C-alpha cells in the first residue's frame, strides 16, 4: 500500500493553526481566541509615574543650594545698608563742628555753665542709648566741642563712669566730663535750633556767672548761725529749711 507524503512544514503550520483556533473556540469563541493571542504578544509598558519620580530627585538636589544662596544675598545687603544708616546718623548727632563759638569761648575763657550736673547726666544717658553711639565716640565729640579739633586733651572712660555714678545738682561740678558735655549739648541745641528750657532760664537767673566748675560743691564753706540748717534744691541753690 503506497503512502502519500506531505511536506513537513505544512503539517506543522496546519496543526499549530488548528490548535490555536480550537483553543479559542472551546474557551470564548473565535473572537476571544484572537484577542487572547494579541494580548499575550503585546509587551508590557513600564509605569510612567516611576520615571518622573526618578528624574525629579536629582533636579531638586542640584537647585536647592543655589536658591538658598540667592535668598541670603539680599538679606546681607539689607543688614549692611542698615548699619551704614545707623553709623551716618550717629556721626551726624555727634558733629557740631559747624556751630559758632559760644559765649566767652572766642576769648579763650571757659564757657559759663547753666545746666546742673544731674541735667547733664540725663542728657548723656539719652544720647548713649541711641543706636551707633559709643562712649569712646561721645568722649571724642565732647573734647572736640569744648577744646577744638586740634586739642590734645583726652577724657578717659573712667572719668565718664565716675561722673555718671554721682547724684545731686552740683555733684561732679569739677569733672571735665561735666564741662565738656555741657558745651557739646549747648552746641547741639543751637544746631537743632531748639529754644532754652524753663530750667535753663532759671539757672541763668540763679547762677549769673554760671556754675562754679573749679571748686567742688561739697567743699564750699558758707557762713551762717550755728542753729541754721541749709538744703540744696534741684538748681544747686542753698536754702534754709
Secondary structure, DSSP 8 states (H G I E B T S, - for coil): -------HHHHHHHHHHHHHHHHHHHHT-HHHHHHHHHHHHS-----HHHHHHHHHHHHHHHHHHHHHHHHHHHHHHHHHHHHHHHHHHHHHHH--TTS---TTTTTTS-----S-HHHHHHHHHHHHTSTT--HHHHHHHHHHHHH-TT------HHHHHHHHH--STTTTTT-HHHHHHHHHHHHHHHHTT----HHHHHHHHHSTT----SS-GGG------TT--EEE-TTS-EEE-
